[in-house]
């Protein structure tokens, strides 16, 4: 697994992260966990046909979480 991220600066480059810290209420963590499970199921079900999905939180301020299919990304 690789985790990438950007700063709030719109011009920021995508960087490989060595650590991720989540500051979230239990409900938000459950929403994120559910999203990740759905992505995992979709990748298994659709294989290379599934490309990516973005997490849509009910919170007013939330960073975007995007999951890419590892089977279609070249290293």
C-alpha positions as CSV (number, residue, x, y, z in Angstrom):
1,X,0.0,0.0,0.0
2,X,1.2,3.5,-0.8
3,X,-0.4,6.6,0.6
4,X,-0.2,9.9,-1.3
5,X,-1.3,13.4,-0.3
6,X,-1.2,17.1,-1.0
7,X,-1.2,20.2,1.2
8,X,-4.0,22.7,1.1
9,X,-2.1,24.7,-1.4
10,X,-3.8,24.2,-4.8
11,X,-0.5,24.1,-6.6
12,X,0.9,21.4,-4.3
13,X,2.4,18.3,-5.9
14,X,1.2,14.8,-5.0
15,X,3.7,13.4,-2.5
16,X,4.3,9.9,-1.1
17,X,3.5,10.0,2.6
18,X,5.2,8.1,5.3
19,X,2.5,8.8,7.9
20,X,-1.2,9.7,8.0
21,X,-3.0,11.1,11.0
22,X,-6.8,11.2,11.1
23,X,-8.6,13.5,13.5
24,X,-12.2,12.4,13.3
25,X,-15.3,11.5,15.3
26,X,-16.3,7.8,15.4
27,X,-19.1,8.4,12.9
28,X,-16.8,9.9,10.4
29,X,-14.3,7.0,10.8
30,X,-17.1,4.5,10.3
31,X,-18.2,6.3,7.1
32,X,-14.6,6.2,5.8
33,X,-14.2,2.5,6.7
34,X,-17.5,1.7,4.9
35,X,-16.2,3.6,1.8
36,X,-12.9,1.7,1.9
37,X,-14.8,-1.7,2.1
38,X,-17.0,-0.7,-0.8
39,X,-13.9,0.2,-2.9
40,X,-12.2,-3.1,-2.0
41,X,-15.3,-5.1,-3.0
42,X,-15.6,-3.1,-6.3
43,X,-11.9,-3.8,-7.1
44,X,-12.4,-7.5,-6.5
45,X,-15.7,-7.6,-8.4
46,X,-14.7,-5.4,-11.4
47,X,-10.9,-6.0,-11.7
48,X,-9.2,-3.6,-14.1
49,X,-12.6,-2.2,-15.1
50,X,-12.8,-0.3,-11.8
51,X,-10.6,2.8,-11.8
52,X,-11.2,5.1,-8.8
53,X,-13.7,6.5,-6.4
54,X,-13.8,9.6,-4.0
55,X,-15.1,9.7,-0.5
56,X,-18.0,12.1,0.1
57,X,-18.3,12.9,3.7
58,X,-21.3,14.4,5.5
59,X,-18.9,16.7,7.4
60,X,-18.7,20.4,6.3
61,X,-14.9,20.3,6.1
62,X,-13.3,17.1,5.0
63,X,-10.2,16.4,2.9
64,X,-10.8,14.5,-0.2
65,X,-10.0,10.7,0.0
66,X,-9.5,9.1,-3.4
67,X,-8.9,5.3,-3.9
68,X,-7.2,4.2,-7.1
69,X,-7.2,0.6,-8.4
70,X,-3.7,-0.8,-8.0
71,X,-4.2,-3.2,-10.9
72,X,-4.3,-0.4,-13.4
73,X,-1.5,1.9,-12.0
74,X,2.0,1.4,-13.5
75,X,4.9,1.7,-11.0
